[in-house]
């Protein structure tokens, strides 16, 4: 059941919301149990066999939390983390490891038949963070019903954001006492959800056919791809991926707010980043936070000297690439990003003193430097989305080779219609400018809330600011939902991060 499907929008979500608000008037515990049961239906809708994995995982990790807290033993923590990693390793990496070890030998049928359960990377990492936090003393062992709710809460279950225990446990335990809190939270959630749905259905799904056409063309061994086509495919995919995943994250956050829960922000305008370090502070924030808190810092972080810090960065980015998929292309993508982050750290330390002084004393020089830095960062990020999307590493190298060699005179073969070609380039440039200049979802929502709280003359019994905020809210939600509902029937696709 997709967030961008009529079944979810017109049947599942209204029923779950109605049940939650009705039960919440009687008992918050019953209301949360209703969401947990509904989340099991949501997850089992994809394939009921997935329930045979996630339910035992929840029960076992909940029991391990009590054992870790009672005995305060590192052995139980190691056993729990190892068990979770073994599960994800079997489903996600066993076939890849077999092919690597056997140098590509034909795998047995039981390995061929492994199907990756939806969301396994997300809920496994969430439960690992729970066990580690209990062992550190940051969390008390949770009751089974609480643990089940936190893991199964359907807005973040399939593709994140990765909700660390400390982000949501306190929200489950509290009972909102402020009158009208759930109603106000629902309104904000609907706004965020509508924006996310628009991003996914209207923008990302419209770009998908053009990105797919270029990457499919590049797979053919008898073709030579032009630099223009390669750049167009990479640019289209970079925008498709951003609007697809940030759209999902917005929808997840919006759904959480509809039920009175605040899920962590996962994107903060990553394409505005002026360097690769800043990009990773803005892109998939919850994944970066997980690796920082549970890999980078435990390894030693920046406490063991500069060389070891850079080695730890490379380890983290190797794991980041491996987390995204069991393929050499993902590993190459992650390691290359790690190398760029290391170079960025080295440059920030070795920047010439004259340049520092110039940037500190001249606003114009600082703006010019930031523009150059942004262009270089955007180029590197776009290039590196190619191995992230390509069918294989050789195909990725073929496309990158074309992108870096603009002097090969090859006419466009993917989009021979010159008018379509021009419209595509204009649209891609416009969308990139939007990503660079326009406020993101969080900024826009804060703007609407500030507008509503602002003062003004009274008109028809209300403030001018309230009237303006109401019009802005209604127009944005109405237009976004209308265009999204109208587009669902034409293009329907799963979210890209479902594959991870």
C-alpha positions in Angstrom: 0.0 0.0 0.0 1.7 3.2 -1.2 1.2 6.6 0.4 0.5 7.8 -3.2 -2.3 5.2 -3.8 -6.1 5.7 -3.7 -6.4 2.7 -1.3 -4.2 4.5 1.2 -5.5 8.0 0.7 -9.3 7.2 0.5 -9.6 4.1 2.7 -6.8 3.2 5.0 -5.8 6.6 6.2 -9.3 8.0 6.9 -10.2 4.8 8.8 -7.1 4.9 10.9 -7.4 8.6 11.7 -11.1 8.2 12.6 -10.4 5.3 14.9 -7.5 7.1 16.5 -9.4 10.3 17.3 -12.4 8.4 18.6 -10.4 6.1 20.8 -8.1 8.9 22.0 -11.1 10.5 23.7 -11.5 7.4 25.8 -8.0 6.1 26.2 -4.6 7.0 24.7 -3.4 3.5 25.3 -6.3 2.1 23.2 -5.6 4.8 20.5 -1.9 3.8 20.2 -2.9 0.1 20.2 -5.2 0.9 17.2 -2.3 2.5 15.3 -0.1 -0.5 16.1 -2.7 -3.0 14.8 -3.3 -0.8 11.7 0.5 -0.7 11.1 0.6 -4.5 11.1 -2.2 -4.4 8.4 -0.3 -1.8 6.5 3.0 -3.8 6.5 1.2 -7.1 5.9 -0.6 -5.6 2.9 2.6 -5.8 0.9 3.2 -9.5 1.7 1.8 -11.2 4.8 4.9 -13.3 5.0 6.9 -10.2 6.1 4.9 -10.4 9.4 6.7 -13.6 10.3 9.9 -11.6 10.4 9.0 -8.3 11.9 6.8 -9.6 14.8 9.5 -12.0 16.2 12.1 -9.2 15.7 10.0 -6.8 17.9 9.4 -9.4 20.6 13.0 -10.6 20.7 14.5 -7.1 20.8 12.0 -6.0 23.5 13.1 -9.0 25.6 16.8 -8.3 25.0 16.2 -4.7 26.2 15.1 -6.1 29.6 18.0 -8.6 29.7 20.5 -5.8 29.0 19.1 -3.6 31.7 18.8 -6.3 34.3 22.3 -7.8 33.9 24.0 -4.7 32.5 26.1 -7.1 30.5 27.9 -6.2 27.2 27.4 -9.8 26.2 23.6 -9.4 25.8 24.2 -6.2 23.8 26.7 -7.9 21.5 24.3 -10.8 21.0 21.4 -8.5 20.2 23.3 -6.3 17.8 24.8 -9.4 16.1 21.4 -11.0 15.8 19.9 -7.9 14.1 22.9 -7.6 11.8 22.7 -11.3 10.9 19.1 -10.9 9.9 19.8 -7.9 7.6 23.0 -9.6 6.4 21.1 -12.7 5.3 18.3 -11.0 3.5 20.4 -8.2 2.0 23.9 -9.3 1.5 24.1 -13.2 1.4 23.7 -13.4 -2.4 26.2 -10.6 -3.0 28.8 -12.2 -0.7 28.3 -15.6 -2.3 29.0 -14.1 -5.8 32.1 -12.3 -4.5 33.5 -15.3 -2.7 32.8 -17.7 -5.7 33.8 -15.2 -8.3 30.4 -15.1 -9.9 29.4 -18.7 -9.7 25.8 -19.7 -10.2 24.1 -19.3 -6.8 21.9 -22.1 -5.4 18.2 -21.7 -5.6 17.7 -20.9 -1.9 19.9 -17.8 -2.4 18.1 -16.8 -5.6 14.8 -17.0 -3.9 15.6 -14.5 -1.1 13.3 -11.5 -1.2 14.3 -8.3 0.6 11.6 -7.5 3.2 10.4 -3.9 3.0 11.9 -1.5 5.5 14.3 -4.1 7.0 17.2 -1.6 6.9 15.2 1.0 8.7 13.5 -1.0 11.5 16.7 -3.0 12.1 18.8 0.1 12.7 16.0 1.5 14.9 16.1 -1.6 17.1 19.9 -1.6 17.3 19.8 2.0 18.5 17.2 0.9 21.2 19.5 -1.8 22.5 22.5 0.5 22.6 20.6 3.2 24.3 19.3 0.8 27.0 22.9 -0.5 27.6 24.2 3.1 27.8 21.5 3.9 30.3 19.8 6.5 28.1 16.6 4.6 27.8 14.6 2.4 30.2 13.4 -1.0 28.8 10.1 -0.4 27.1 6.9 -2.4 27.5 6.1 -4.7 24.5 3.1 -2.5 23.4 5.3 0.6 23.5 8.2 -1.0 21.7 5.8 -2.4 19.1 4.2 1.0 18.5 7.6 2.7 18.1 8.9 0.2 15.6 5.6 -0.4 13.6 4.3 3.2 13.4 3.4 3.1 9.8 4.5 6.6 8.6 8.2 5.7 9.0 8.1 1.9 8.8 8.9 1.4 5.2 11.5 4.0 4.2 12.2 6.2 7.2 13.1 8.6 8.5 15.2 6.4 10.8 13.5 7.2 14.1 15.9 6.8 17.0 14.3 5.8 20.2 15.0 9.0 22.0 13.1 10.9 19.2 9.8 9.3 19.9 9.7 7.3 23.2 8.9 10.4 25.3 6.1 11.3 22.9 4.5 7.9 23.4 4.6 8.2 27.2 3.1 11.7 27.3 -0.5 12.6 26.9 -1.1 15.9 25.2 -3.1 18.0 27.7 -3.3 21.3 25.7 -6.8 21.7 24.4 -6.9 21.6 20.6 -3.3 20.2 20.3 -4.2 17.2 18.2 -6.4 19.3 15.9 -3.7 21.9 15.4 -1.1 19.1 14.9 -3.4 17.5 12.3 -3.7 20.7 10.3 0.1 21.2 10.2 0.5 17.5 9.3 -2.0 17.7 6.4 0.0 20.7 5.0 3.3 18.8 5.2 1.7 15.7 3.8 0.2 17.5 0.8 3.5 19.1 -0.1 5.3 15.8 0.1 2.6 14.1 -2.0 3.0 16.8 -4.6 6.8 16.4 -4.7 6.4 12.6 -5.2 3.5 12.3 -7.6 3.7 15.5 -9.7 7.5 16.1 -9.8 9.4 12.9 -9.1 7.1 10.6 -11.1 7.1 13.0 -14.0 10.9 13.0 -14.2 11.2 9.2 -13.8 10.5 8.3 -17.5 13.2 10.6 -18.8 15.9 9.5 -16.3 14.9 5.8 -16.9 15.2 6.3 -20.7 18.8 7.6 -20.5 20.0 4.9 -18.1 18.2 2.1 -20.0 19.9 3.4 -23.2 23.3 3.4 -21.5 22.9 -0.3 -20.6 23.0 -1.3 -24.3 26.5 -2.4 -25.3 26.1 -1.3 -28.9 25.4 2.4 -28.1 27.6 5.5 -27.6 25.9 7.9 -25.3 26.4 11.7 -25.8 27.6 14.0 -23.1 24.3 16.0 -23.3 22.2 12.9 -22.9 24.3 11.6 -20.0 24.1 14.9 -18.2 20.4 15.1 -18.9 19.9 11.6 -17.4 22.0 12.3 -14.4 20.3 15.7 -13.8 16.9 14.2 -14.2 17.7 11.4 -11.8 19.2 13.7 -9.2 16.0 15.7 -9.1 13.8 12.6 -9.2 15.6 11.0 -6.3 15.5 14.2 -4.3 11.8 14.9 -4.8 11.0 11.2 -4.4 12.8 10.7 -1.1 12.2 14.1 0.4 8.6 13.8 -0.7 8.3 10.5 1.2 10.0 12.0 4.2 7.6 14.9 4.2 4.6 12.6 3.9 6.0 10.5 6.8 6.5 13.6 9.0 3.1 14.9 8.0 1.4 11.6 8.8 3.1 11.6 12.2 1.9 15.1 12.9 -1.7 14.1 12.0 -1.5 11.7 15.0 0.3 14.2 17.2 3.8 12.9 16.8 6.9 14.8 15.6 9.2 12.7 13.5 12.7 14.0 12.8 13.4 16.1 9.7 15.3 14.1 7.1 16.2 16.8 4.5 17.3 20.4 4.8 17.7 21.7 1.3 20.8 19.5 0.5 21.2 20.9 -3.0 21.9 24.3 -1.4 25.1 22.9 0.1 28.3 24.7 -0.6 30.6 21.7 0.2 30.3 18.0 0.5 30.4 18.0 4.3 27.4 20.4 4.3 25.6 18.2 1.8 25.8 15.3 4.2 24.6 17.5 7.1 21.5 18.2 4.9 20.9 14.9 3.0 19.2 11.9 4.7 19.9 13.4 8.1 18.7 10.5 10.2 21.0 8.0 8.5 24.0 10.3 9.0 23.0 10.8 12.6 22.8 7.0 13.1 26.2 6.4 11.7 27.7 9.3 13.6 26.2 8.2 17.0 26.7 4.4 16.6 29.8 4.0 14.4 31.9 7.2 14.1 31.8 8.3 17.7 32.3 4.8 19.2 35.3 4.3 16.9 36.9 7.4 18.3 35.5 10.2 16.2 38.0 13.1 16.2 39.5 12.2 19.6 42.3 10.0 18.3 44.1 12.3 15.9 43.6 13.6 12.4 44.7 10.5 10.5 42.5 8.2 12.4 39.6 10.6 12.1 39.9 10.5 8.3 40.1 6.7 8.4 36.9 6.6 10.5 35.2 8.9 8.0 36.1 6.5 5.2 34.8 3.5 7.2 31.5 5.3 7.8 31.0 6.1 4.1 31.9 2.6 3.1 29.1 1.4 5.4 26.8 4.1 4.1 27.3 2.8 0.5 26.9 -0.8 1.7 23.7 0.1 3.6 22.1 1.4 0.4 22.7 -1.9 -1.5 24.7 -5.0 -2.0 26.5 -4.0 -5.1 29.9 -2.6 -6.1 28.3 0.5 -7.5 26.9 1.5 -4.1 30.2 0.8 -2.4 32.0 2.9 -5.0 29.5 5.7 -4.5 29.9 5.6 -0.7 33.7 5.4 -0.7 34.0 8.2 -3.3 31.8 10.5 -1.1 34.0 9.6 1.8 37.1 10.6 -0.1 35.5 13.9 -1.0 34.6 14.5 2.6 38.3 13.8 3.6 39.5 16.2 0.9 37.0 18.8 2.1 38.3 18.5 5.7 41.9 18.8 4.4 41.1 21.9 2.3 39.4 23.6 5.2 42.5 23.1 7.3 45.0 24.0 4.5 43.2 27.0 3.0 45.7 29.7 2.4 45.7 32.6 4.9 45.3 35.2 2.2 42.2 33.5 0.9 40.7 33.3 4.4 41.5 37.0 5.0 39.9 37.9 1.6 36.7 35.9 2.3 36.5 37.4 5.8 36.9 41.0 4.7 35.0 41.1 1.4 31.3 40.1 1.1 31.5 40.1 -2.7 34.5 37.7 -2.7 32.7 35.5 -0.2 29.6 35.3 -2.4 31.8 34.5 -5.5 33.6 31.8 -3.5 30.3 30.3 -2.3 28.9 30.3 -5.9 32.0 28.4 -7.1 31.9 26.0 -4.2 28.2 25.4 -4.7 28.7 24.7 -8.4 31.6 22.3 -7.7 29.5 20.5 -5.0 26.5 20.2 -7.2 28.6 18.8 -10.1 30.2 16.2 -7.9 26.9 15.1 -6.3 25.2 14.8 -9.7 28.1 12.8 -11.1 28.0 10.4 -8.1 24.3 9.8 -8.5 25.2 7.9 -11.7 26.6 4.8 -9.9 23.8 5.1 -7.4 21.2 4.6 -10.2 23.1 2.7 -12.9 22.4 -1.0 -13.5 26.1 -1.9 -12.8 29.4 -0.3 -12.2 30.5 -0.6 -15.9 27.4 1.2 -17.0 28.0 3.9 -14.5 31.6 4.3 -15.7 30.3 4.5 -19.3 28.0 7.3 -18.4 30.5 9.2 -16.3 33.0 8.9 -19.1 30.6 10.5 -21.5 29.8 13.3 -19.0 33.5 14.1 -18.6 34.2 14.0 -22.3 32.0 16.6 -24.0 34.2 16.7 -27.1 32.8 13.5 -28.5 30.4 14.6 -31.2 27.4 12.3 -30.9 23.9 13.4 -31.6 21.2 12.8 -29.1 19.8 9.3 -29.7 17.7 9.0 -26.5 15.5 12.1 -27.3 15.6 12.7 -31.0 12.7 15.2 -30.7 14.6 18.5 -30.4 11.6 20.4 -29.0 11.2 17.8 -26.2 14.9 18.0 -25.6 14.8 21.7 -25.1 11.8 21.6 -22.9 13.5 19.0 -20.7 16.6 21.0 -20.2 14.6 24.2 -19.4 12.5 22.2 -16.9 15.6 20.6 -15.2 17.3 24.0 -14.9 14.1 25.5 -13.5 13.8 22.7 -10.9 17.4 23.0 -9.9 17.0 26.7 -9.4 13.9 25.9 -7.3 15.9 23.6 -5.1 18.6 26.2 -4.7 16.4 29.3 -4.2 13.0 28.3 -2.9 12.3 27.7 0.8 12.0 24.0 1.9 9.0 22.4 3.5 10.1 23.2 7.0 10.7 26.8 6.2 7.4 27.2 4.4 5.5 25.7 7.3 7.2 28.0 9.8 6.3 30.9 7.6 2.6 29.9 7.6 2.7 29.5 11.4 4.4 32.8 11.9 1.9 34.5 9.6 -1.0 33.0 11.7 0.6 34.2 15.0 1.3 37.7 13.7 -0.7 40.8 14.7 -2.8 43.0 12.5 -6.1 44.9 12.3 -9.3 43.0 13.0 -11.3 42.1 9.9 -14.6 40.2 10.2 -13.8 39.2 13.8 -10.3 37.9 13.0 -6.8 39.2 12.4 -5.5 40.0 9.0 -2.7 37.6 9.6 -5.1 34.8 10.4 -7.1 35.4 7.2 -3.9 35.5 5.1 -2.6 32.3 6.8 -5.9 30.6 6.2 -5.9 31.5 2.5 -2.2 30.4 2.1 -2.9 27.2 3.9 -6.1 26.4 2.0 -4.6 27.2 -1.4 -1.4 25.2 -0.9 -3.2 22.1 0.5 -6.0 22.3 -2.0 -3.8 22.8 -5.1 -1.2 20.2 -4.0 -3.9 17.5 -3.3 -5.8 18.3 -6.4 -2.8 18.0 -8.7 -1.6 14.9 -6.9 -4.9 13.1 -7.0 -5.2 14.0 -10.7 -1.7 12.6 -11.4 -1.9 9.3 -9.5 -3.9 7.6 -12.2 -1.3 8.5 -14.9 2.0 7.6 -13.4 2.3 5.2 -10.4 5.6 4.1 -9.0 7.1 2.9 -5.7 9.4 5.1 -3.7 13.1 4.7 -4.7 14.2 4.0 -1.1 11.9 1.0 -0.9 14.8 -0.8 -2.5 17.1 -0.1 0.4 
